Amino acid sequence: MRKVLVTRNRIDGEAVQLLRENGLECIFSPPYTPAPEVIRTAAEERISAIMVSQGKITEDVIAASDALKVIAKHGSGVNNINLRAAETRGIPVYRAVGANALAVAEHAIALMLALRKSLPKLDTATKGGQWLKGSFTGSDIAGSRLGLIGLGSIGRETARLARALGMEVMAYDPALTAGGEDFVICPDIETLAATADIISLHCPLTPATRHLVDRAFLERMQPHAVLVNTARGGIVDEDALADALISGRIAGAGIDSFESEPPDPAARLWSAPNLIVTPHAAGLTPGSERAMATMAARFIIDHLAGKDIPAAFRAGADALGGLTE
């Protein structure tokens, strides 16, 4: 059987069975395994495909097996894959666009609600013996202005859910020229930063979006506004965010992904108030994990069988950047 290197401890059993039925065996590599070990495994097993989840797929990993024909992402973000190195070797990289869209959108909405309703503050105070009922006033969800940066499949799901809660949704995405039923187009990112009560990031991490949310962006935000990031960590300058939270420049942030993963336990960001963090887990639900794994498995199977795969699922270095090592 041909071998598929999977850079996580497990994938949904339906995907494993699908691969097996098509003559492919999964070789699991624990998350964030050091590159030399991943390279050794890829070479020794003469892998034909890689299903990427956690960890870096460097140029050396891609070059390790002369049998490698295809790479598929268990998800949509490809900033941990050296796309240029794959292209140089004629190895396509496919991504499971939209497979986890609803799960990530739900997580983003959950962070928004927790921040706007001050749930961490109220939880800590109540457990600590402070009864804030007489002094606390929360924030309305209905009527609040949500600004989305990026309006792909996840952004659109977030817009739909937000509208159901009564939010007013505006979006900024350079690829869009017209609004839709669930949102209006914001003319520029500066206007969105200055007018939204909640800003939620749904764009890919590319050279153009790295540190898109920087000190200048945070300075434009309203003092009562909150930031939610369920996209990629490098989009946010974490030092600038820590400063904005510590100084009270913005009201709070909900962060699911980080510039370095796993993040440093001593990171300065942890000292910031009004911060909710989760371990890049927004898309990890039973339904989305099954969808991501089976979609990635199907890309591998179809490519090895010589079938056409729609260009919308293929990741290119010119558009998405990717890893540079």
N, C-alpha and C positions, 0 to 999 in steps of 0.2 A: 504493500500500500504506500501511496505517496504521503508525505508528512506535512502537517500544518502546524507551525509554531504559533501558539496562543499566548500572548503576554499578560496573562492573568491566571488565577488559580482554577477557574472553572468558567464554563459558559453554559447557557441553557441546554438541557439534555436533548431537546428537539433539534438543535443545531448540530450537536455531536452526532446524533443518529443520521441526520441528513448528510453530513460529510462522510460518515462511514459507509452509507449506502452507495456513495459515489466514489468509493475507493480511496478515501482520505482519512488518515489517523491524526488525532490531535496530540501534540506534544506541548504540555502546559509548562510555562515558565512563570514563576511567582512574580507578583507585581514589583517593579523597581529593582529587579535583579541587576547586579552590576554588569556593564556592557561586556567585559571579557568573558563572563560566563554565558551570556546570551549568544555571543559570537561563537563560542565553543560548541554550544548545543546546536546552533544552526548549521555549523560545518559538519559535525559528527552525524547528525540526522539527515543531512542533505535535503533540507526542507524545500518544498515546492511552493509554499505560500506562507504568508504571515498574517494572522489576525491580530490587529493591534488594539490594545486597551491601554494599560499603564506602561510607563517607562519610555525610554528613548530608542527610536529605531534610527541609528546613526548610519553613516556611509559604510562603516566597517561591518555593521550587522547586515546590511543589504548585500555587501560583497562576500559574505561568509560562505554562502552556498551557491555553487554553480548551477544548481537545479531550480533556484528561485524564479518564479514566473509572475507572481501577482501578490499584491499587498491589499488587504481590506481592513478598514477601520471599524471597530466595534463601537460605533458612534459617529459623530460628524466632524469633530475637531481634529486637525492633522498637524498641529504645531509641534507634535513630538515625533514627526516622521521627516526624514530628509528627502523631500519630494524631488529636489534637483538630482540627487544621486540616483534615485529610482528612475527618473526620466532618462538619465545618461545611459543607463543599462537597459532601457526599453521595458521597464517593469511598471505596469500601470498601478495606480493607487486609487482604490474606490472607497467611498465613505457612505455610511448608512444614514443618509440625510433624511430627517423627518421621523426616524424610527422611535426616538425618545421625546418627540416634541411635546406631547401632552404632559408627560411626567415632569419635564423641566419647567414647563409653563406653570403647572400646579405648584411646584416648589418655589418659583419666583413669586407667585401670588401669596403663598404662605409667609414668605419673608416680608413682603409688603405689609400684610395684615399685622404681623407681629410687631413690626417697627411702628406703624401708624397708631396701633393700639397700646404701645409702650409695654408690651407683655414682659420682656426681660426685667425692666425696671420695677414693674408691679410685683412680679414674682419674687425678686430679691428683697424688696422692701417688706412684703407681707411675711415672708419666711423669717425675716430679721426682726419682726415685732413692730414694724411701722404700719400703721393703719391709715392709708392715704385717702380714704373715701371722702373726707371733708375738704381736701385740698387739690385732688387730682382732677383734671379735665382731659379727656382723650381727644382723638381726631376722627372726623367723619371719613368714611371710605367713599360712600356715594357722593358724587360731585367733585371728588379730588381729581387732579390732573396728572395723568400718567404719561410720561415721555419715554417712548421706546427708541433705542438706538439699534438699528438692524431689524428688518422685518422679513426674515425668512420664515421657515415653517414654525419655529419656536416662537418667534416674535408675534406671528399671526395668532397662534393659539393663546398666547398671553393677552393679546388685544381682545380676543373673543371672551375670555374668562373675566377680564377686567370690566368690559362693557356690561356683562351680566351682573356685576356687583355695583353698577351705576357709576363707574369711573368715566371721565372724559379722556379719551385716548388720542394722543398725537404721536407721530413717529418721524424719525429722521433716518433716511437710507438713501445714499447717493444713487442707487439703482432705481429708485422709484420716481415717477413723474406725476402720479395721481393718487389720491386717497382712495379709501374704500368704505364699506358700510360700517366697519368697526373702528375707523381711525381717520384722522386728517393728517396731511403732510405738513411737517414743520419746515419752513424755508431754509433754515440752517441750524447747525448744532448749537451755536451760541444762544439762539432764541429758545431752543428746547431747554438748555441748561438753566436759563434765567426764569422760565415760566412754569416748569413742572414741579408738582409737589412730590412726586416719586419719579426717579429715573431708573430704568431697568435696561441692562445691557444684553443684547442678543446678536452681536456681530462677531465674525471670526477674528482670531488674532492673526494679523498680517503686519508687515512692516509699517503700513499706513495707520493701523489702529493701535500699535504698541504705545502704551501710556497716553491713549486718547483722553482718558480721565486723569488730567494732571493738575497741578496747582492752579493754573489759570481757569480750568474748567470748574474746579471745586469752588473757586472764588466767585464764579458767576451764579452758582446755585443759591436758592433762597435759604435762609437760616433754618426754616422749619422743614426743609426738604430732606428726603432720604435717598440713598443709592443702593441698588440691588444688582449684584453681578452673579449670574448663573452661566456666564459665557466662558471666558478664559481670563486667567489671572493677570497676564501681562498687559491687558487693556487698561488696568488701573495702576497708577503709581502708588504703591502701598505706603511709602513714607509720607507722601503728600496727603493721602487719606488719613493716616494716623494723626497728622497735624490738624487736619480739618475737624476731626472728631474730638480731639483733646481740647482744642480751642473753642469748640462749640460753633464752628463756622457752618457746619451742617448738623442735622438732628440725629442722624443715625445711618448705619449701613448694614446690609445683609450680604455676606460674601460666601460663595460656594467654591470658588477656584482661586488659586494663588500663583504668584510668579514662579515660585519654586515649590514643587510638590514631592513628598510631603513638606510643609513649611517648617521653618526653624522654630522649635518650642520656645526659644527666647526672642522671637520676632517682636519688634517694637510695637507692631500693630496690636498685639494682645493687651497692651496697657490702655488702649483707647476705650472710652465709654460708649454706650449705645451701639455696640457692635454685636451682631449675631453671625456666627460662622458655622459652616458645615463642610465635611471633607470631600468636596467635589462629588457629591452623591445625589444631585438633583435628578439625574436620569436613571437612577438605579431602583427600579420597581420591577416586580415580576413580569408585567406586561411589556415594559420597554426593553428589559434585558432579553426577553425572548425575541422581540422584533429586531433589535440590533444584531443579535447573534445569528439569527436565521437569514437576515438580509446580507450580512457579511459573508456567511457561508455560501449563500447563493451566488454572490459575486465571484467567489473563488471557484466554485463548481462551474459556473457558466464560462468564465474566462478560460479555464483549463480545457473546457470542451469546445472552445473556439466560437462561442456564441457572442452576439453583439450585446453590449451593455450601454444603456443610454448615457450620453456624454454628461448629463446633469449630475451623475453620481461620481464622475471622475475628478480627482483633485490634481490641479496643476500648480507648479511652483510659481509661475508668473502671477497667478491670481491670489494664491493663498500663502505663499512664502514657504512655510514649513521650517523644519529644523535645519541648522546650518553647519552641523558637525557630523 
